[in-house]
Amino acid sequence: MQVSQVPSQPTDSNSSSANDVTPIVALKELVARLHREQNKIQDLLSSLGFALRSFNNLNQFLELIPLMATRVTDADGSALFIYKPNGQVRLEQLHWQNSRQRKNIRKALETASSKIKLLPNSNNTHNSNSIGILDDQMHHYLGPDMQIFGTAILVKHKERGWLYVLSSHSEYSWTETRQKLVRLVADQTAVAIENDELAVELREKERLDQELEIGAEIQRRLFPRQCPSIPSITIAARCKPANRVGGDYYDFIPTSNNHITSSLSKNKDNGKWALVIGDVMGKGVPAGLIMTMMRGMLRGEVLHSHTPARILQNLNRVMYVDLENSNRFVTLFYSEYDPNSRTLYYSNAAHNPPLWWHANTKTVSRLDTLGMLIGLDVQSQYEDAQAHLEPGDTIIYYTDGLTDAAAADGNRFDEENLISHLSFACRYCSSTQEILDYLFDQVQKFIGANKQSNDDMTLVVLQVR
């Protein structure tokens, strides 16, 4: 009996050892499988992040979304729905593991989404109350046994679509981990949509910037490239637009055909010269377009040799048709200087009256006449006036951008300050350019060294030698 019992002891020992090893191996295999599953999910999400950084085409990126959502959740498939501007919900992308079922699944989802019509709200977005309706429609067309889980795609806290994951297996469950993974994929989708929209906005902004720069360059070329050389006077001028395209206008125009070719040369001509300054209400591109149109019309009127008042009257009648529906008007001061008699003939269409510093009396007066805005009333009448200038007299033409320039406390530079600084400059500055620079410097100091004026600023300085 003892012999028979000896081999039985190792046999029992081996059986016990086998029973102990089997759970350990199984646990190790489970841990390894979970580790492989975790690595697979990490690799998938990493690939999705790489695609988000690399793809320039939104549609190419969106093609990956249902595939990724399906893989990280071990579902049968996934569907991406996107809101359209007309309020429709469209099936954007679909991934389904079983290729034989894919066609029927797509048809069912497209039919379900076609039943949804989103209503725009006050924020020009769409309501989200219909997500439950889509769930019902999907169950209706896919069957009640289809398990679905959906999450919204939020761009700047506004719903832009939905990402759904679907499974036909009854034992499939929407664990918290799977739900988090779906939401993570949906968030990546939202980032891609926002990035694409920002890229579109950037391209549009670049296009508009380029067009604005072209417009600004054209406008700069329309301004006099340099001040003309006119006997008995010197001139300096500057226009500083608030934006790249402005509505301020100044010009020097020879009033007869016989000296147009020498208008900007150093050749002296004793014919009359028109000195003009104007301001279109508003600023930016619309004001710049009106300014350009007015410049062409005015230059045509000047060659008819009419009086300043008649020129403004004709210009008003011509421009009225174009301005009456634009809610924009033009202020304009038109003058003609005769170097032979040192006489300035002028007429004003509601522009800021030029300031005349008298060298003999050291006083300042205004050059003004009665007249309405250009484009306000087709029957507007204008008045003629004239001023005989003496050596040393100085006249400044300016737009309201200078006098309306505001300091940090809200105070305006105003005409009184301009007159005070003009009087000082005429006493101590030795040239029109020095007067121009001094007045612009005073306005800039008033509003702040690093601040930009909110309005165009134009200044023309005329001084009798």
SVG drawing of the C-alpha trace seen along z (x, -y; Angstrom):
<svg xmlns="http://www.w3.org/2000/svg" viewBox="-40 -146 53 148">
<polyline fill="none" stroke="black" stroke-width="0.4" points="0.0,0.0 2.9,-2.3 4.3,-1.7 1.1,-2.6 0.8,-5.8 4.2,-7.2 3.4,-8.1 0.1,-9.6 1.7,-12.5 3.4,-14.2 0.3,-13.6 -1.8,-15.6 0.9,-18.3 1.0,-18.7 -2.8,-19.0 -2.8,-21.8 0.0,-23.6 -1.9,-23.5 -5.0,-25.0 -2.9,-27.8 -1.1,-28.7 -4.2,-29.0 -5.8,-32.1 -2.4,-33.9 -1.9,-33.3 -5.4,-34.3 -4.9,-37.5 -1.7,-38.3 -3.3,-37.7 -6.2,-40.0 -3.7,-42.7 -1.8,-42.3 -5.0,-42.5 -6.1,-45.7 -2.6,-47.1 -2.8,-46.4 -6.3,-47.9 -5.0,-51.0 -2.1,-51.3 -4.4,-50.9 -6.7,-53.7 -3.7,-55.9 -2.3,-55.2 -5.6,-56.0 -6.0,-59.3 -2.4,-60.2 -3.1,-59.6 -6.2,-61.8 -4.1,-64.6 -1.5,-64.3 -4.2,-64.5 -5.6,-67.6 -2.2,-69.3 -1.4,-68.2 -4.5,-68.3 -5.3,-71.5 -8.5,-70.1 -11.4,-69.9 -13.3,-67.2 -10.2,-64.9 -10.1,-65.2 -13.8,-64.6 -13.5,-61.4 -11.4,-60.0 -13.8,-60.9 -16.4,-58.1 -13.6,-55.5 -11.8,-56.7 -14.9,-56.8 -15.8,-53.3 -12.3,-51.9 -11.9,-53.5 -15.3,-52.3 -15.3,-48.8 -18.7,-49.7 -20.2,-48.6 -20.0,-52.0 -20.2,-55.8 -22.0,-58.6 -21.1,-62.3 -24.0,-64.8 -23.3,-68.5 -25.7,-71.5 -26.1,-73.3 -26.7,-77.1 -30.3,-76.4 -31.2,-74.6 -30.9,-71.1 -29.0,-68.3 -26.8,-66.3 -25.1,-63.0 -21.5,-64.2 -19.5,-61.0 -20.3,-57.3 -18.2,-54.4 -19.7,-50.9 -17.7,-47.7 -19.9,-45.4 -19.6,-46.5 -22.7,-44.6 -24.9,-46.5 -23.3,-49.9 -25.6,-50.9 -28.7,-50.2 -27.4,-51.9 -26.5,-55.0 -29.9,-55.2 -31.6,-54.8 -29.4,-57.6 -29.9,-60.0 -33.7,-59.4 -33.7,-60.0 -31.6,-63.3 -33.8,-64.6 -36.7,-64.7 -35.0,-67.3 -35.2,-71.0 -33.5,-73.3 -34.9,-76.7 -32.5,-79.6 -32.5,-81.5 -31.7,-85.1 -28.0,-84.4 -28.0,-83.1 -27.2,-79.6 -29.6,-76.7 -31.6,-75.2 -30.6,-71.8 -34.0,-70.5 -34.1,-68.3 -31.4,-65.9 -34.0,-63.8 -36.1,-63.9 -33.0,-62.6 -32.6,-59.8 -36.2,-58.8 -35.9,-58.9 -32.7,-56.8 -34.4,-54.2 -37.4,-54.2 -35.3,-53.7 -32.5,-51.5 -34.8,-49.5 -35.3,-49.6 -32.6,-47.1 -29.8,-49.4 -27.9,-51.0 -26.9,-54.5 -24.9,-57.1 -24.5,-60.7 -22.7,-63.8 -22.8,-67.3 -20.0,-69.0 -19.6,-72.4 -17.7,-75.2 -17.4,-78.3 -20.3,-76.8 -22.6,-76.5 -23.8,-73.2 -22.5,-72.6 -23.5,-68.9 -23.5,-65.5 -21.2,-62.5 -23.0,-59.2 -21.6,-55.7 -23.9,-52.7 -23.9,-49.0 -26.3,-46.2 -25.0,-43.9 -27.4,-43.5 -24.6,-43.0 -22.8,-46.2 -22.8,-48.8 -22.0,-52.5 -19.5,-52.6 -18.3,-55.8 -14.9,-55.3 -16.5,-54.8 -18.6,-57.9 -15.6,-60.0 -13.7,-58.7 -16.6,-59.7 -16.7,-63.1 -12.9,-63.4 -13.2,-62.6 -16.1,-65.1 -14.0,-67.8 -11.2,-67.2 -13.9,-67.5 -15.0,-70.8 -11.4,-72.1 -10.9,-71.1 -14.1,-72.9 -13.1,-76.1 -9.6,-76.0 -11.1,-75.7 -13.4,-78.7 -10.5,-80.7 -8.4,-79.9 -11.3,-81.0 -11.7,-84.2 -7.9,-84.8 -7.8,-84.3 -10.8,-86.7 -9.1,-89.3 -5.9,-89.0 -7.8,-89.5 -9.6,-92.5 -6.3,-93.9 -4.8,-93.5 -7.7,-95.3 -7.5,-98.1 -3.8,-98.5 -4.4,-98.8 -7.2,-101.3 -4.9,-103.3 -2.1,-103.3 -4.5,-104.5 -5.7,-107.3 -2.1,-108.3 -1.4,-108.7 -4.4,-110.9 -3.1,-113.4 -0.6,-115.9 2.9,-114.3 4.4,-117.6 3.2,-121.2 3.4,-123.3 5.7,-126.2 3.5,-129.3 4.9,-132.9 4.7,-134.9 3.6,-132.1 5.0,-128.9 2.8,-125.9 3.1,-122.9 0.5,-120.1 -0.1,-116.8 -3.0,-114.4 -2.9,-111.8 -5.8,-109.4 -7.2,-107.6 -7.5,-104.4 -5.6,-103.3 -8.3,-104.8 -9.7,-108.2 -12.3,-110.8 -10.2,-113.9 -9.3,-115.7 -6.9,-118.5 -5.7,-119.5 -3.8,-122.1 -5.3,-122.6 -4.1,-124.9 -7.2,-126.8 -6.2,-127.0 -5.2,-124.5 -2.0,-126.4 -0.1,-125.5 -1.5,-122.1 1.7,-120.4 3.8,-122.5 1.4,-122.1 3.8,-120.1 7.1,-121.2 9.4,-124.0 8.5,-126.2 6.7,-129.3 3.5,-130.3 1.5,-133.4 -1.9,-131.9 -4.4,-131.3 -4.3,-128.2 -7.1,-126.5 -6.4,-125.5 -9.1,-123.1 -9.8,-121.2 -12.7,-118.9 -14.0,-116.3 -16.4,-113.4 -18.7,-112.5 -17.4,-109.3 -14.1,-107.5 -12.8,-104.3 -13.5,-102.9 -17.0,-104.5 -15.6,-108.0 -12.6,-107.3 -14.7,-106.3 -16.8,-109.5 -13.6,-111.6 -12.1,-110.0 -15.4,-110.7 -15.5,-114.3 -11.9,-114.9 -12.5,-113.9 -15.7,-116.0 -14.1,-119.1 -11.1,-119.0 -13.4,-119.0 -15.4,-122.0 -12.2,-124.0 -11.3,-124.1 -14.6,-126.0 -13.2,-129.2 -16.3,-129.8 -16.2,-131.7 -15.7,-129.7 -19.4,-129.9 -20.5,-128.8 -18.0,-125.9 -19.4,-124.7 -23.0,-125.1 -22.3,-123.0 -20.4,-120.4 -23.3,-120.1 -25.8,-119.5 -23.7,-116.8 -22.9,-115.0 -26.4,-115.3 -27.7,-112.4 -24.9,-110.1 -25.1,-111.3 -28.8,-111.6 -29.2,-107.9 -25.9,-107.4 -26.6,-109.4 -23.2,-111.0 -22.3,-114.6 -19.2,-116.6 -17.8,-119.8 -15.6,-121.7 -13.7,-125.0 -12.7,-126.1 -10.3,-129.0 -8.3,-130.4 -5.1,-132.4 -4.0,-135.0 -0.2,-135.6 -0.3,-138.8 -2.6,-140.6 -2.0,-138.4 -5.7,-138.0 -7.5,-134.9 -11.0,-134.3 -13.0,-131.7 -16.4,-130.1 -17.3,-127.7 -19.6,-124.7 -19.9,-124.4 -16.3,-123.4 -14.2,-124.6 -13.3,-128.2 -9.5,-128.6 -7.7,-130.7 -5.9,-133.8 -3.0,-135.2 -2.4,-138.9 1.3,-139.6 0.8,-143.4 -1.7,-143.2 -0.7,-139.8 -4.3,-138.8 -6.3,-135.8 -9.6,-136.0 -11.6,-133.4 -12.3,-133.0 -15.9,-132.0 -19.1,-132.4 -22.6,-131.0 -23.2,-127.7 -24.7,-124.2 -23.0,-120.8 -22.4,-119.3 -25.1,-116.7 -27.6,-118.0 -29.9,-120.1 -29.7,-120.2 -30.8,-123.9 -28.1,-125.1 -26.6,-128.5 -23.1,-129.6 -21.4,-133.0 -18.2,-134.5 -15.7,-136.4 -12.1,-137.6 -9.1,-138.5 -6.0,-140.6 -3.0,-139.0 0.1,-141.0 3.6,-139.7 4.1,-137.5 0.3,-136.6 -0.3,-133.0 -3.5,-130.9 -4.1,-127.4 -6.8,-125.1 -7.7,-122.2 -10.2,-119.5 -12.1,-118.9 -9.9,-116.0 -7.5,-118.5 -10.0,-120.5 -12.0,-117.4 -8.9,-115.5 -9.6,-114.3 -7.4,-113.9 -7.7,-111.1 -10.0,-113.2 -12.4,-113.7 -11.5,-117.4 -11.2,-118.5 -8.3,-120.4 -10.9,-122.9 -10.4,-125.9 -9.3,-128.2 -6.2,-126.0 -5.5,-125.9 -5.6,-129.7 -3.3,-130.1 -0.7,-127.7 -1.0,-129.2 -0.2,-132.7 2.8,-131.3 4.0,-129.4 3.6,-132.3 5.8,-134.4 8.6,-132.0 8.6,-129.4 10.7,-130.3 8.8,-128.2 5.4,-126.7 6.9,-123.3 7.9,-124.2 4.5,-125.7 2.9,-122.4 5.1,-120.2 4.6,-122.4 0.8,-122.3 0.7,-118.5 3.1,-118.1 0.9,-120.1 -2.2,-118.1 -0.3,-114.8 0.9,-116.1 -2.6,-117.0 -4.2,-113.6 -1.1,-111.6 2.2,-110.7 1.2,-107.1 -2.5,-107.6 -4.0,-107.6 -6.7,-110.1 -10.1,-108.7 -10.5,-111.0 -8.6,-111.9 -6.4,-115.0 -5.5,-117.3 -3.6,-120.6 -2.5,-122.9 -0.3,-126.0 0.0,-128.9 2.3,-131.8 2.9,-135.0 6.6,-135.6"/>
</svg>
